[in-house]
Amino acid sequence: MESDEQRRSHSFLCTDCSSTGGSFRAGRGEDGERFLNYITSLKLEIPDVRNLRILLYGPQGAGKSSFFNSVDTVLRGRISTRALGNSGAGRSFTIKSKTYKLRNPTLPFTFTDITGIHEGGTGIQPGDIMKLLKGHISDGYTFNPASTITEEDPRYKRNPELKDKIHCLVAVLPANTLSSIPDKVFRQMSEVRNKARDLDIPQVIIMTKVDETCELAEKDLRKVYTSKKIKQKMVECSNKLGVPVECIFPVKNYHEERATNTTADTLLLDALQHIVNFAKDHVEDQADEKDD
């Protein structure tokens, strides 16, 4: 018998999930092993930076923690739940800045997970995210929805170096409820995006819950890049935040599975490879500017 959660998910499914007749994003879909080999062989050659720092941000319940867990799952080859998430509605389950290392063995990049953005004053302040971008907030800081961190806080870093700063900003947006996210949330996200732009930090959108958006993708994830509905949602994401469509990656997070799925892995690895490349390019550019 179908559960209440499944019925709620299916209520968001597109009723017209027709195919575009071919993949609208060429060269992706069957390169999972190649993506994995590239990521696991990645080396940094910047003396002052040991890890690329990737920041996940977005609305509450978008799947930020689940996205990290899914990436960790792919790299470990088994289900991982290191970043604790919350399946229910309400305030964000993540309340602290938490940075996770990837172990395969230890890879030269990390993910920082933070409190979600919310219109009701219970989420993270955009000012705190901006300070994170600049490397001012140390790991473990508990966010205050009423005010941003002050310079007197023991977890405030006054003179951050390149290794402390964020090297790629990743917005996580749910495809199935994208249209119902309040404009106020997108305005706050745009504030953060504009600050990242001013700092030359590359930006990516991870579009989650594609299987809850399109029946074509729900039945066969290999159809993600042939689905008209998924392409429409990617364009909608682009219009909402201004991130180019080529920097938007549809994925399905692991959340109830007990085993991995090759197609889900490939979508996640495709996104991860681009995120890591963008972050690496940024760090190299910043290091070059410092040497000049």
N, C-alpha and C positions, 0 to 999 in steps of 0.2 A: 504494500500500500504506500502511496506517495505521502511524504511527510509534509507538515505545514511549511517548513522552510523551502522545500522543493516547489510547493505550489506558489509561494511568494516569488521565488526566483523565476518561475515560468511565466508569471504575470507580466514580467518586463520583456519577455521575448518578442522580437519583431514578428509581425504576422506576414510581412513580405520580405523575406530574406533571400532574394534571388541572387544568382551568380552574375558576376560581371562578364562571364564567358571566358575569362583567363585571368591569370595573376596580375594585379595592378602594382605589384612590387617584385620586380624580376630578381632572380638570383637567390631567393630565400625559400626555405622550406625543407631542403634535404641535406643541409650542410652542418647538422648538429655536431658531428664528430670533429669536423674541421674547426668549428667555432670553439669547441672545448679544448682542442689541442693548442689553439692560438692563445686562449686565455690562460691556460695552466703553464704555458712556457713564457709568459710575459716577464720581462725584466726591466727594472728602472735603472737608468744610468745618471741619475741626478744625485750628487753626494748629500745634499741637505734634505732630501725627501725620501723616506723609506716606503711610504704608503700613499697611494692616491686616495683622497678623501671624497666620498660621494654622499651627498645629503638627500634624504627622502623627505618630501613635504607634500601636503595636500589636505583635503577635507577629512574630517573624522570619518572612519569607516570605509575609506577608499581602498584599503588593502596595502598600506605601506609596510607594516610588519610582515604581512603575508608575502609580499613581494620579496623581501629579504629572505624569509624562510624558504621560499621557492628557489631562489638563486642558490642558497646554501644546500638545498636538497639536490639540485642538479650537480653541483660540484662534489658533493659527498657520495652521490649515488644511492642515497637513502633519505627517507622523510626526516625533515628537521623542523623543530619548533623552538629554536633558540630565542627568537623575538616573540614575546608573549603578546597575543592579540586578543580581541574581544568579539565574539560573534553577535552580541546584542547591540541594541541602539543605545543612545545616550552619549555621555561625555567620552572623550578619548581614553583608551585604556593605558596608552603610553603617556607618562607624565614627566619623564626625565629625558635628558639627552643621553643616548646610549650608542656607543660606537662598537661595531662588531667586525672582527677580523674573519677572513675567509680561510679555511684550513684545507689545503689539498696538495701538498702541505700548505703552510701559510703563504698566501698569495699577496702581492704588493698593492692591495687596495682594500679599503674598508668602507662600510656603510654606516652612516649615522641616522638613527631613527629618532623621531621627535613627536611631540604632541600634535594632534591634528588641528586644523583651522576650523573654527566654528563661528557662526554668526551670533550666537547667543551669549558671547562673553566668557565661555568656559574653555575656549581653546587657547592656542599659543598666540602671543603677540607678534605681529609681523616684525616689529623692531628687534625681537630676540632672534628671529631667523636671520635678519640682516647682520646682527652681531656674530652669529654663527658663521656666516659666509666669510667674514673678515678674520675669523679665528679667535674671537674674544671670549668665547664660552668654553670652559673645560668640560670634559665628559663627566656625566653624573649630576649636572645641574638640574634642579627641579624647577620647572617652569611655573610662573605665577600668571594666571590669566588676567589679573588686575593691573600688572605693571611689568616693565621690562627689567632685566638685570642692571644693576648699578656697578660703577667702578669699584665700589667698596666691598662688593661681594667676593668672598674667598675663591669662588670659581670663575671670576672675571680675569682674563689674561690681558694685561695692559699692552704688551709689546709682542704680538703674535708674529711668528715667522711663516715662511711659505708652507712649511710642513704642517702648520696648525690650521691653515685656511681650507676652505672647501674648494675642490677642483672640478666638480661637476654637480649641477643642481638638477635633481630629478623630481618632477611633479608626478604624483600618482593620482589618476582620475578613474573613477568607475564608469565604464561605458553604459551600463544598464540604467544608471540613475543620473547621468550627466546633465540632462535637461532640467532636472529638479533641484540641482545645487543652487543655493541662493546667490544672487548677484553680489552680495556683500562679501561672500567667500572668495569669489573670483577677483573682486577689487583688491582684497588683501593679498591674494596670490600674485596679482599683477604688480603690487608694490614691491614684493620680494623679487619678482622677475626683473623689474626695472633696475633694482639695486645690483642684481647679479650681472645684468648687462653692463652697468657702469664699471663693474670690476672685471669685465671681460671673461666671466665664468660661463662655460658652455652649459646649455640647457636641453633637457630631454623630457618628454612626457611618456610615462608608462600607462597605457590604457588597459585597465584590468577588467575582469568579469565579462570577457567577450562571449563566453559560452552562455551567459545569462542574458545576452543582448540579441543574439541571432541564432535561430533554430538551425541554420545551416552549419554554423560553427559548433553549436552544441552537439550535433550528431557526428561531426567530423572536423576536428580542429585543423586538419590540412586544408580546409576550405576558407580559413580566415582571410587570406589574401585574394580570394575570389568573391567575397561577400560584398554586395552593394551596401548593406547596412553597416558593416564594419568600416568601410571606406567613408561613409557619411559621418559616422561617429568620429573618425580621425579628423575629418575636416572641421567638425564642430569643436573638437578640442583645440584645433589650431586657431579657430576664430575666437574662442573664449580667452585664450592666453597669449596668442600671437606667436607661438612656437611653430616653425615650419613643419609641414606634414612629413617631410623626410626624417624628422627627428622625433616622430611619434611611433611608438611600438606597441601593438596590441598583444596582450599575453593572457594566459590563464594561470592564475596562482594555484598552488596546491593548498587545499584547506580541509578536505575530508578524505582524501585518498590515503591508501596504505601502501601504495607502490608507485613508482615513477612511470611517466608516459613519455615516449620518445618525441612525439610531436610537441607536447607542452614544453619539454626540455629544449627543443630546437628554437621555439619562439623566445624563450627566456634567454638562451645563450646568444641569440642574434642581438637582442636588446643589450645584454651585458657587454658584448664585444664592442659595440658602438660607444656605450657609456665610458668604458675603460679607455678606448682610443681618444675620445674627446678630452677626458681628464688628463691623459698623458700629454696630449698636444698642448693643453693649457699650461701645465707645469713646466714643460720644456720652454714655452714662450716666455713665461714669467722668469725662469732661470736665466734665459738669454738676456732679457731686459736688465736683470740685476747685474750681469757681468759687463754690460756695455758702459 
